[in-house]
């Protein structure tokens, strides 16, 4: 265990740069904040460094991982929240290449969820958490969706980014491949869509959810095999993608 007391320390300056998406991508590392997320990260063997004001907690960390006893000022410097917890970690990014889904698509029964340009980190993290909790086999993100390593995404996922396969891909390229593997593509749209309760999707399907403001892009929507929508009451027009997506994920997989 080493001790750092200054926010001007070179290690602290380096870790702070990981708040920037471009620097994260270059270094292939990201920040975990809070004891729960750090503990989830430790289970994956991706954590390289743990920083905390709690010396007793640091003593529980495996000796193969570098640990730093720091002060509140350093935690605040590195944190992305107004009321930071007293432990942070630096972890390596995991494999986000579409190839990691190859074993999944060979299965006779499989459910995937696809996100087309989800821009809000909180929405993305919560949807990933929901997909993992419900047992979806993987998450496919369009390359213009927000960053899964954004601190807000990571926090909203509550560690679920470690518990399901997550890949980035050009959707118009992977959709034909998925259809070849006998997946049915199920879009979400208010136009030309069946009510969710009437939907029959089969044993292999991909549920596609779209952008918070515009929904699924026309190009991707045109590749869907069918579309579904939630039946609304009391003149409510629509729901946030996080809420609607979670309901639809549950109803299709239950």
C-alpha positions as CSV (number, residue, x, y, z in Angstrom):
1,X,0.0,0.0,0.0
2,X,1.3,3.4,-1.0
3,X,0.2,6.8,0.3
4,X,-0.8,9.9,-1.9
5,X,-1.6,13.2,-0.2
6,X,-1.4,15.7,-3.1
7,X,-3.9,16.3,-5.9
8,X,-0.8,17.3,-8.0
9,X,0.6,13.8,-7.8
10,X,1.4,12.4,-11.3
11,X,-0.7,9.3,-10.7
12,X,-3.7,11.5,-9.7
13,X,-3.3,13.7,-12.8
14,X,-3.2,10.6,-15.0
15,X,-6.3,9.1,-13.4
16,X,-8.2,12.4,-13.7
17,X,-7.6,12.3,-17.5
18,X,-9.6,9.1,-17.7
19,X,-12.7,11.3,-17.3
20,X,-12.2,12.2,-20.9
21,X,-13.6,9.8,-23.4
22,X,-10.8,10.1,-26.0
23,X,-8.2,9.5,-23.3
24,X,-10.1,6.5,-21.9
25,X,-10.2,5.0,-25.4
26,X,-6.5,5.6,-26.0
27,X,-5.5,4.1,-22.6
28,X,-8.2,1.4,-22.6
29,X,-9.0,2.1,-19.0
30,X,-11.9,3.7,-17.0
31,X,-12.9,4.7,-13.5
32,X,-15.1,2.8,-11.1
33,X,-16.6,4.7,-8.2
34,X,-18.1,3.4,-5.0
35,X,-17.5,0.2,-3.0
36,X,-20.1,-1.9,-4.8
37,X,-18.8,-1.1,-8.3
38,X,-15.2,-1.6,-7.2
39,X,-16.1,-5.0,-5.7
40,X,-18.0,-6.0,-8.9
41,X,-14.9,-4.9,-10.9
42,X,-12.6,-6.9,-8.6
43,X,-14.5,-10.1,-9.5
44,X,-13.6,-9.7,-13.2
45,X,-9.8,-9.4,-12.7
46,X,-9.9,-6.1,-14.7
47,X,-9.1,-3.8,-11.8
48,X,-5.5,-2.6,-11.7
49,X,-5.6,0.1,-9.0
50,X,-7.7,0.8,-6.0
51,X,-7.7,4.2,-4.2
52,X,-9.5,4.8,-0.9
53,X,-9.5,6.9,2.3
54,X,-10.3,3.6,4.2
55,X,-7.0,1.9,5.1
56,X,-8.8,-1.2,6.4
57,X,-10.7,-1.7,3.1
58,X,-7.4,-1.4,1.2
59,X,-5.9,-4.2,3.3
60,X,-8.6,-6.6,2.0
61,X,-7.5,-6.1,-1.6
62,X,-5.3,-8.8,-3.3
63,X,-1.6,-7.9,-3.3
64,X,-1.5,-8.2,-7.1
65,X,-3.5,-5.0,-7.3
66,X,-1.9,-1.6,-6.6
67,X,-3.5,0.2,-3.7
68,X,-3.2,3.9,-2.7
69,X,-4.3,5.4,0.6
70,X,-5.6,8.9,-0.3
71,X,-7.4,11.8,1.2
72,X,-10.8,13.3,0.5
73,X,-9.4,16.0,-1.8
74,X,-8.1,13.3,-4.2
75,X,-11.3,11.4,-4.1
76,X,-13.2,14.6,-4.9
77,X,-10.8,15.3,-7.7
78,X,-11.4,12.0,-9.4
79,X,-15.1,11.5,-8.6
80,X,-17.9,12.3,-11.0
81,X,-20.4,12.9,-8.3
82,X,-21.2,15.8,-5.9
83,X,-21.1,13.5,-2.8
84,X,-18.4,10.9,-3.7
85,X,-17.9,7.7,-1.9
86,X,-14.5,6.9,-0.4
87,X,-13.2,4.3,-2.8
88,X,-12.3,4.4,-6.5
89,X,-10.7,2.0,-8.9
90,X,-9.0,2.0,-12.3
91,X,-10.0,-0.9,-14.5
92,X,-9.1,-2.1,-17.9
93,X,-11.8,-2.0,-20.6
94,X,-13.2,-5.4,-21.6
95,X,-13.7,-6.8,-25.1
96,X,-16.5,-5.0,-27.0
97,X,-15.9,-6.7,-30.4
98,X,-18.9,-8.3,-32.0
99,X,-17.0,-11.6,-32.2
100,X,-17.7,-12.3,-28.5
101,X,-21.3,-12.9,-29.5
102,X,-20.4,-15.7,-31.9
103,X,-21.0,-18.4,-29.4
104,X,-24.4,-16.9,-28.4
105,X,-25.8,-16.7,-31.9
106,X,-25.2,-20.4,-32.4
107,X,-27.7,-21.3,-29.7
108,X,-31.2,-22.5,-30.6
109,X,-32.8,-20.2,-28.1
110,X,-31.4,-16.7,-27.6
111,X,-32.5,-13.1,-26.8
112,X,-30.5,-10.0,-27.5
113,X,-31.2,-6.3,-27.2
114,X,-30.0,-3.7,-29.6
115,X,-29.7,0.0,-28.9
116,X,-29.7,2.5,-31.8
117,X,-28.1,5.8,-30.8
118,X,-29.0,5.9,-27.1
119,X,-27.5,9.2,-26.0
120,X,-28.2,9.5,-22.3
121,X,-25.7,7.6,-20.1
122,X,-28.2,7.1,-17.3
123,X,-30.7,5.5,-19.7
124,X,-28.0,3.3,-21.2
125,X,-26.7,2.1,-17.9
126,X,-30.2,1.3,-16.5
127,X,-31.2,-0.6,-19.7
128,X,-28.0,-2.7,-19.6
129,X,-28.8,-3.4,-15.9
130,X,-32.3,-4.5,-16.9
131,X,-31.1,-6.7,-19.8
132,X,-28.6,-8.4,-17.5
133,X,-31.2,-8.9,-14.7
134,X,-33.8,-10.4,-17.1
135,X,-31.3,-12.8,-18.7
136,X,-30.7,-11.3,-22.1
137,X,-27.7,-13.0,-23.7
138,X,-26.0,-9.8,-24.9
139,X,-26.3,-6.1,-25.8
140,X,-25.5,-4.6,-29.2
141,X,-24.8,-0.9,-29.4
142,X,-24.7,1.3,-32.5
143,X,-21.4,3.0,-32.7
144,X,-23.0,6.4,-32.2
145,X,-24.6,5.4,-28.9
146,X,-23.0,6.9,-25.8
147,X,-20.0,5.5,-24.1
148,X,-20.5,2.5,-21.8
149,X,-17.4,3.6,-19.8
150,X,-18.9,7.0,-19.1
151,X,-19.0,7.3,-15.3
152,X,-22.8,7.9,-15.3
153,X,-23.4,4.8,-17.5
154,X,-21.2,2.7,-15.2
155,X,-23.0,3.9,-12.0
156,X,-26.4,3.4,-13.5
157,X,-25.5,-0.1,-14.6
158,X,-24.6,-0.9,-10.9
159,X,-21.9,-3.3,-12.2
160,X,-24.1,-5.0,-14.8
161,X,-21.6,-3.9,-17.5
162,X,-19.5,-6.8,-16.1
163,X,-22.4,-9.3,-16.2
164,X,-23.5,-9.4,-19.8
165,X,-21.8,-9.3,-23.2
166,X,-21.8,-5.8,-24.6
167,X,-20.6,-5.0,-28.1
168,X,-20.4,-2.0,-30.5
169,X,-21.3,-2.6,-34.1
170,X,-22.6,-1.0,-37.3
171,X,-26.2,-2.1,-37.0
172,X,-27.0,-2.2,-40.7
173,X,-24.1,-4.6,-41.1
174,X,-24.8,-7.0,-38.2
175,X,-28.6,-7.2,-38.7
176,X,-28.4,-9.3,-42.0
177,X,-25.9,-11.6,-40.2
178,X,-28.3,-12.0,-37.3
179,X,-31.2,-12.8,-39.7
180,X,-29.0,-15.5,-41.3
181,X,-28.7,-17.0,-37.8
182,X,-32.5,-17.1,-37.6
183,X,-33.1,-14.2,-35.3
184,X,-36.3,-12.2,-35.7
185,X,-35.7,-8.5,-35.5
186,X,-38.3,-6.7,-33.3
187,X,-38.4,-2.9,-33.5
188,X,-40.2,-0.4,-31.2
189,X,-42.3,2.2,-33.0
190,X,-45.6,4.0,-32.8
191,X,-46.2,3.5,-36.5
192,X,-47.2,0.2,-38.2
193,X,-46.7,-1.7,-35.0
194,X,-48.5,-4.5,-33.1
195,X,-49.5,-4.0,-29.5
196,X,-46.9,-5.7,-27.3
197,X,-49.4,-8.2,-25.9
198,X,-50.1,-9.5,-29.4
199,X,-46.5,-10.0,-30.3
200,X,-45.1,-13.5,-31.0
201,X,-41.3,-13.3,-31.4
202,X,-40.2,-16.9,-31.3
203,X,-37.2,-18.5,-29.6
204,X,-34.5,-16.3,-31.2
205,X,-35.1,-12.6,-31.3
206,X,-33.4,-9.2,-31.1
207,X,-35.3,-6.3,-29.5
208,X,-34.2,-2.9,-30.9
209,X,-34.7,0.3,-29.0
210,X,-34.0,3.7,-30.4
211,X,-32.9,7.2,-29.7
212,X,-34.6,9.1,-26.8
213,X,-35.9,11.8,-29.2
214,X,-36.2,10.2,-32.6
215,X,-36.6,6.5,-31.9
216,X,-35.0,4.0,-34.2
217,X,-33.5,5.5,-37.4
218,X,-35.5,4.9,-40.6
219,X,-32.6,2.9,-42.1
220,X,-32.5,0.4,-39.1
221,X,-36.3,0.4,-38.7
222,X,-36.7,-0.7,-42.4
223,X,-34.7,-3.9,-41.5
224,X,-37.0,-5.0,-38.7
225,X,-39.2,-8.1,-39.2
226,X,-41.9,-6.6,-37.1
227,X,-42.5,-3.6,-34.7
228,X,-44.2,-3.5,-31.3
229,X,-45.6,-0.8,-29.2
230,X,-47.1,-0.4,-25.7
231,X,-50.8,0.1,-25.4
232,X,-51.3,3.5,-23.7
233,X,-54.1,4.7,-21.5
234,X,-55.3,8.2,-20.3
235,X,-54.0,10.0,-23.4
236,X,-50.4,9.3,-22.5
237,X,-48.5,9.4,-25.9
238,X,-45.3,7.7,-25.0
239,X,-42.8,6.7,-22.3
240,X,-39.1,7.4,-21.8
241,X,-37.0,4.8,-23.6
242,X,-35.6,3.5,-20.3
243,X,-39.1,2.8,-18.9
244,X,-40.7,1.5,-22.2
245,X,-37.6,-0.5,-23.0
246,X,-37.6,-2.2,-19.6
247,X,-41.3,-3.1,-19.8
248,X,-40.9,-4.5,-23.3
249,X,-37.7,-6.5,-22.4
250,X,-39.6,-8.1,-19.5
251,X,-42.8,-8.9,-21.5
252,X,-40.9,-10.5,-24.4
253,X,-38.6,-12.7,-22.3
254,X,-40.9,-13.8,-19.4
